[in-house]
């Protein structure tokens, strides 16, 4: 069975709509800032560990050093 160009267009548009209907555009979500109750994940010694935001310092130029992360994740 051959499809006309219009039938192909309608089919493709329908498939794309079906895919995009269930998607969330994360770029449009409001940005959340971590608070004192938030724990951030880090990998340390090949294990996933967490550090409460309250234990993390401001970092140098906004970036955390390895020493700061090690200090925050030792508890």
C-alpha positions in Angstrom: 0.0 0.0 0.0 1.5 3.3 -1.1 0.9 6.5 0.9 0.4 9.9 -0.6 2.6 12.8 0.5 -0.3 14.2 2.6 -0.9 10.9 4.3 2.8 10.6 5.1 2.8 14.2 6.5 -0.2 13.5 8.6 1.2 10.3 9.9 4.6 11.8 10.8 3.0 14.8 12.5 0.8 12.5 14.5 3.8 10.4 15.6 5.8 13.6 16.6 2.8 14.9 18.5 2.4 11.6 20.4 6.1 11.8 21.4 6.2 15.4 22.4 2.9 15.3 24.4 4.5 13.3 27.1 7.7 15.3 27.3 8.7 18.0 29.8 10.7 20.9 28.5 13.2 21.2 31.4 14.6 24.5 30.1 11.2 26.1 30.9 11.0 24.8 34.4 11.6 27.4 37.2 15.2 27.2 38.6 15.5 26.0 42.2 18.3 27.0 44.5 19.5 24.4 47.0 18.6 25.2 50.6 19.9 24.1 54.0 17.9 20.9 53.8 19.3 19.8 50.5 22.0 17.2 50.1 24.1 17.2 47.0 25.6 13.9 45.6 29.4 13.4 45.0 31.5 10.4 44.1 34.2 9.7 46.6 36.4 6.6 46.6 34.2 5.1 43.9 31.1 5.5 46.1 28.2 7.9 45.9 28.1 10.1 49.0 26.1 13.1 49.9 27.0 16.4 51.5 24.4 18.7 53.1 24.5 22.1 51.4 25.0 23.8 54.8 28.5 22.1 55.0 29.6 23.3 51.6 31.5 26.5 51.6 31.2 29.2 48.9 34.3 27.7 47.1 36.9 29.6 45.2 35.3 31.7 42.5 32.1 29.8 43.1 33.7 26.4 42.4 34.4 23.9 45.2 37.8 22.4 45.6 38.5 18.7 46.2 39.5 19.5 49.7 36.3 21.3 50.4 34.2 18.4 49.1 36.3 15.9 51.1 35.7 17.9 54.2 31.9 18.2 53.6 31.5 14.5 52.8 33.5 13.0 55.7 30.5 12.9 58.1 
